Amino acid sequence: MLKVAVVGVNKIGKLHCQFYHQHNDTELVAVCDLIKNRAQQMAETYHTACYTDLEKMLETEEIDIVSIATAGVENGSHHFKPAMTAIKAGKDVLVEKPISNSIEEAREMVQFATHQNVRFVCNLNHRFVPIASKGKNLIDNGSLGALLFLNMKLTIQNPKDMTEWFHMRALHPHSIDVMRYFGGEIRRVQSFMTKAPERNTWSTVSINMEFASGAVGHLTGSYDMSRIHPIEYCEVGGTKGRFEIDNVFERLLFFPHNRDEILVEHNSIFLDIGSFHDTFLYRFADFIQQVKEGVPPAEMNASSHDALAVQEVIEAAIQSQKNGGEVVDISNVQGKSNVQGKSNV
């Protein structure tokens, strides 16, 4: 039984607590939050220990995994200190996305975890749903042939205007990770952005990408759309066929080039995915299983190396926008990991 502590138990942290509590192979032994009442409430709900001091918790409790769900500016500025503290203590760590809103802090965390030889992963949960695995299988078994293009859309309604770059850094770790999961490393980036009326953040973006394989890609993202309608779409095309994935987990369509039949894969009610929050189940289960199996840190799925590579793309898109849509080459960015997490298929 793996012993888990959750740090930061507000909205997303509550989901972390819930899933670790429900999983058969983990025991939620402690929660930690700077706001005492919040920590006490979670501790009472799950009959576990309560802390406001992370170092004291790590000294007192027997813990295998630290799950970090703090937020901060652009949903990432409060990750650095607890992650570094847990890594220093030798714990396996899962951190919410973005790994950080600061690329320098993200690089430092990844380098430190590598030095300490601990597992350090990110909650990039969109790639873990069964339908995404179906798409990855089509690529890996050659059904698509050589990859030619990837189109991605991720749009929701979020009226917050935290910073100019809030939309990019808070939302698009998900979309860019899905693109890397299917297409591999990204080497060149170009972006164009606009602000909806009355907004401070660049709330709608159009980003062009070139992959190391030579494939090309495009991402459309927005914080100005409705939550009622489908929020996510991914299309991957190759020399032998293409597939489309609708709305994170709902449906996959495969269109082979050499025959009329279309393969349709629908999400089944038996897969236990009824809402977006259920995608966490697959991500957490994969992490727990890999820790149980003793998978080496460099081979973890959706690792901190992946999260850092995603953040490098985001920062390149921001640089491109600042410089009038210039093309930014990130193939040799200092600190950019060349290590991809093992495929979670």
C-alpha positions in Angstrom: 0.0 0.0 0.0 1.5 3.3 -1.1 1.1 6.2 1.4 0.1 9.5 -0.1 0.0 13.1 1.1 -1.8 15.8 -0.9 -0.4 19.4 -0.7 -3.0 22.1 -1.6 -6.5 20.9 -1.0 -8.7 23.5 -2.7 -10.7 22.7 -5.8 -8.3 20.3 -7.7 -6.7 19.2 -4.5 -10.1 17.8 -3.4 -10.1 15.6 -6.5 -6.6 14.4 -5.7 -7.7 13.4 -2.2 -10.8 11.7 -3.5 -9.0 9.6 -6.1 -6.2 8.5 -3.8 -8.7 7.7 -1.1 -10.7 5.5 -3.5 -7.8 3.7 -5.1 -7.1 0.2 -3.7 -3.3 0.6 -3.7 -3.0 3.9 -2.0 -3.7 5.3 1.5 -4.2 9.0 2.0 -2.2 9.5 5.2 -2.0 13.3 5.3 -3.1 16.6 3.8 -1.3 20.0 3.9 -2.5 23.5 3.1 -1.4 26.9 4.3 -5.1 27.7 5.1 -5.7 25.7 8.2 -9.5 25.4 8.0 -9.2 24.0 4.5 -6.7 21.4 5.6 -8.8 20.5 8.6 -11.9 20.0 6.5 -10.2 17.6 4.2 -8.6 15.8 7.1 -12.0 15.3 8.7 -13.5 14.1 5.5 -10.9 11.4 4.9 -9.9 10.7 8.5 -6.3 11.6 7.9 -3.6 13.8 9.4 -3.7 17.6 8.9 -0.7 20.0 8.4 0.0 23.5 7.4 3.8 23.0 7.4 5.1 20.7 4.6 8.5 20.1 6.1 6.9 19.1 9.4 4.6 16.7 7.6 7.5 15.0 5.8 9.4 14.7 9.0 6.5 13.2 10.9 4.6 11.0 8.5 5.6 7.9 6.5 5.0 9.0 2.9 5.8 7.5 -0.5 4.0 10.0 -2.8 3.5 13.7 -2.5 0.7 15.0 -4.8 0.9 18.8 -5.3 -2.3 20.6 -6.3 -1.4 24.2 -5.3 -2.2 27.0 -7.7 -1.0 30.6 -7.7 -0.4 33.0 -10.5 -1.4 31.4 -13.8 -2.3 28.3 -11.8 1.4 27.4 -11.4 3.4 29.8 -9.3 2.9 28.0 -6.1 4.3 24.6 -7.3 8.1 25.3 -7.0 8.7 25.3 -3.2 6.6 22.3 -2.3 7.9 20.3 -5.2 11.5 21.1 -4.4 10.9 20.2 -0.7 9.3 16.9 -1.5 12.0 16.0 -4.1 14.7 16.8 -1.6 13.0 14.5 0.8 13.3 11.7 -1.8 9.5 11.4 -2.4 7.9 10.5 -5.7 6.0 13.6 -6.8 2.9 14.3 -9.0 2.3 18.0 -9.7 -0.6 19.7 -11.3 -0.2 21.5 -14.6 1.4 23.7 -15.5 4.6 22.4 -13.9 5.3 26.1 -13.3 4.4 29.4 -14.9 8.1 30.2 -14.7 10.3 28.4 -17.3 13.4 28.9 -15.1 11.7 27.2 -12.1 10.4 24.4 -14.3 13.9 23.7 -15.5 15.3 23.8 -12.0 12.7 21.4 -10.7 13.3 18.9 -13.5 17.0 19.0 -13.1 16.8 18.6 -9.3 14.5 15.6 -9.6 16.9 14.0 -12.1 19.8 14.6 -9.8 17.8 13.1 -6.8 16.7 10.2 -9.0 13.1 10.5 -7.9 9.9 10.1 -10.0 8.5 13.5 -10.9 5.4 13.6 -13.1 2.7 16.0 -14.1 -1.1 15.7 -14.2 -1.3 15.9 -18.0 -4.5 13.8 -17.9 -5.9 14.2 -21.4 -3.5 11.7 -22.9 -4.5 9.0 -20.6 -8.1 8.3 -21.7 -8.7 5.0 -23.5 -9.6 6.7 -26.8 -6.3 8.6 -26.8 -4.6 5.2 -26.4 -6.5 3.9 -29.4 -5.2 6.8 -31.5 -1.6 6.2 -30.3 -1.9 2.5 -31.2 -3.0 3.5 -34.7 0.2 5.6 -35.0 2.5 3.0 -33.5 1.2 0.1 -35.6 1.7 2.0 -38.8 -2.0 2.4 -39.7 -1.5 6.2 -40.3 1.8 5.7 -42.2 4.2 8.6 -41.9 2.7 11.5 -40.0 2.0 14.6 -42.0 -0.1 16.9 -39.8 -1.8 17.4 -36.4 -4.6 19.8 -35.7 -5.7 20.6 -32.2 -8.4 22.7 -30.7 -9.0 23.4 -27.0 -11.6 26.1 -26.1 -13.5 26.8 -22.9 -15.1 29.8 -21.2 -12.9 31.3 -18.5 -13.5 35.0 -17.7 -10.5 35.3 -15.4 -7.9 37.9 -16.5 -5.1 37.0 -14.2 -2.2 38.1 -16.5 -1.5 38.7 -20.2 -0.4 35.1 -20.6 -2.8 33.3 -18.2 -4.6 31.6 -21.0 -1.5 30.1 -22.6 0.3 29.0 -19.4 -2.8 27.7 -17.5 -4.7 25.9 -20.3 -2.4 24.8 -23.0 -0.1 22.4 -21.2 -3.0 19.9 -21.9 -3.4 20.6 -25.7 0.4 20.8 -26.4 1.0 17.6 -24.4 -1.6 15.7 -26.5 0.1 17.0 -29.7 3.5 15.8 -28.4 2.0 12.5 -27.3 0.9 11.8 -30.9 3.5 13.7 -32.9 6.7 13.7 -30.8 9.1 16.6 -30.2 8.3 20.1 -31.5 11.1 22.1 -32.9 9.7 25.4 -34.3 6.8 27.6 -33.1 4.9 30.6 -34.5 1.9 32.2 -32.9 -0.7 34.9 -33.4 -3.0 36.0 -30.5 -5.9 38.3 -29.9 -7.8 39.7 -26.9 -11.6 39.6 -26.7 -13.2 42.9 -25.9 -12.5 44.1 -22.4 -9.9 41.4 -21.8 -6.3 41.8 -20.5 -5.2 38.2 -21.3 -4.4 37.1 -24.8 -7.6 35.0 -24.7 -7.7 33.4 -28.2 -4.6 32.0 -30.0 -3.5 30.4 -33.2 -0.2 28.5 -33.1 1.7 26.9 -35.9 4.2 24.1 -35.1 6.8 22.0 -36.9 7.7 18.6 -35.4 11.1 17.0 -35.4 9.7 14.4 -37.7 8.9 17.0 -40.3 5.1 16.9 -39.6 3.3 20.2 -39.2 0.7 21.1 -36.6 -1.7 23.8 -35.6 -3.4 24.7 -32.3 -6.4 26.9 -31.9 -7.1 27.8 -28.3 -9.6 30.1 -26.6 -10.9 31.2 -23.2 -13.8 32.9 -24.9 -16.0 30.0 -25.9 -19.0 28.3 -24.3 -18.7 25.6 -21.7 -21.9 24.0 -23.1 -20.4 22.8 -26.4 -17.5 20.3 -27.0 -14.3 21.8 -25.8 -11.6 19.7 -27.5 -10.8 18.2 -30.9 -7.7 16.5 -32.3 -7.0 15.4 -35.8 -3.9 13.4 -36.9 -3.2 12.7 -40.5 -0.6 10.5 -42.2 0.2 8.9 -45.6 -2.1 6.0 -44.9 -5.0 7.5 -43.0 -6.1 10.0 -40.4 -8.1 10.0 -37.1 -10.2 12.5 -35.2 -10.9 12.5 -31.5 -13.8 14.5 -30.1 -14.1 16.2 -26.8 -11.3 14.6 -24.8 -12.8 11.2 -24.4 -16.1 10.8 -26.3 -15.3 9.3 -29.8 -12.5 8.4 -32.2 -13.0 8.1 -36.0 -10.3 6.5 -38.2 -10.4 7.1 -41.9 -8.1 4.8 -43.8 -7.0 6.0 -47.2 -7.3 2.7 -49.0 -10.9 1.6 -48.2 -14.4 3.1 -47.6 -14.9 1.7 -44.1 -14.6 4.1 -41.1 -13.5 2.8 -37.7 -15.6 4.3 -34.9 -14.7 4.0 -31.3 -17.1 5.4 -28.8 -16.5 5.9 -25.1 -18.3 3.1 -23.3 -20.1 3.5 -20.0 -18.1 0.5 -18.8 -14.9 2.6 -19.1 -16.1 4.7 -16.1 -15.7 8.0 -17.9 -18.8 10.1 -17.5 -17.3 13.6 -17.1 -14.0 15.4 -17.5 -13.1 14.8 -13.8 -13.2 11.1 -14.5 -10.1 11.4 -16.7 -8.1 11.9 -13.5 -8.9 8.2 -12.7 -6.8 7.0 -15.6 -3.9 9.4 -15.0 -3.7 8.6 -11.3 -4.0 4.9 -11.8 -1.2 4.9 -14.3 1.1 6.8 -11.9 0.3 4.5 -9.0 0.9 1.4 -11.1 4.2 2.7 -12.4 5.4 3.5 -8.8 4.3 0.1 -7.7 6.2 -1.6 -10.5 9.4 0.4 -9.8 9.5 2.1 -13.2 12.7 4.2 -13.5 12.2 8.0 -13.2 13.3 8.6 -16.8 10.6 6.2 -18.1 7.6 7.6 -16.3 4.5 8.5 -18.4 3.7 12.3 -18.7 6.9 13.0 -16.8 8.3 16.3 -15.6 10.5 16.1 -18.7 7.3 16.1 -20.9 5.8 18.9 -18.8 9.0 21.0 -19.3 9.0 20.3 -23.0 5.4 21.5 -23.2 6.3 24.7 -21.2 9.1 25.4 -23.6 6.6 25.4 -26.5 4.3 27.7 -24.6 7.2 30.2 -23.8 8.2 30.0 -27.5 4.6 30.9 -28.5 4.7 33.9 -26.1 8.0 35.0 -27.5 6.6 34.7 -31.1 3.6 36.9 -30.2 5.9 39.5 -28.5 8.0 39.7 -31.7 5.2 40.0 -34.2 4.7 36.4 -35.2 8.4 35.4 -35.6 9.2 31.7 -36.0 11.0 30.5 -32.8 13.4 27.5 -33.0 13.3 25.5 -29.8 15.2 22.4 -31.0 18.3 23.4 -28.9 16.7 25.4 -26.1 18.8 25.2 -23.0 17.0 23.1 -20.3 14.7 21.5 -22.8 14.5 17.8 -22.1 15.4 15.3 -24.8 13.8 12.6 -22.7 10.2 11.7 -23.3 8.2 9.8 -20.9 7.4 6.2 -21.8 4.2 5.9 -23.9 1.2 5.1 -21.6 -0.4 2.7 -24.1 
